[in-house]
Amino acid sequence: MSKTVVVGSRIGLHAAPAQTIASEASAYEEPVLLSLAGTDESVNANSALLIMMLGAECGARVTVTSTNADAVERIAGLIEQDLTLHD
């Protein structure tokens, strides 16, 4: 299953947002993959570093893929949120 969503974090999928997503993705046994929409390259969502390497900025379209539908919905939902830490 896959779902494409728009990045909601003001800073894109960098530092804090990437760590939040990686922590959640690690809870699932099945791999969760992320890719920028329109590209063939995907990264494992268990790694904050790999998520940051996607270079997904605010407003970018990211596709979440996994055999676990709950994982896809949960991770897609996080990507859509503004996960930026506020001062």
C-alpha positions, 0 to 999 in steps of 0.5 A: 500500500502507498499514500502520497502526502504533502510535507507540513513541517515548516523546515521540511523533513529535517532533524526533529520531524525526521527523528519523530517519523523514524521513531514511529516507523521503527515500531512496525515490523514491516519496512516503511519506505519514503520517496519524493513523489515522481522519483524511483529512489526510496529510503527506509523510514526507520532512519532519521538520517536517510529521511533527511537525505531525501531533502523533502522541503515544506510542501514537497510531495512524499510517498509512503509505502509499506505492506502494513496499511496502519504504518502507511496511515500513521507515517503519512499522517505525521508527514502532513503535520508541522512537527517543528519544535516550537520555542 
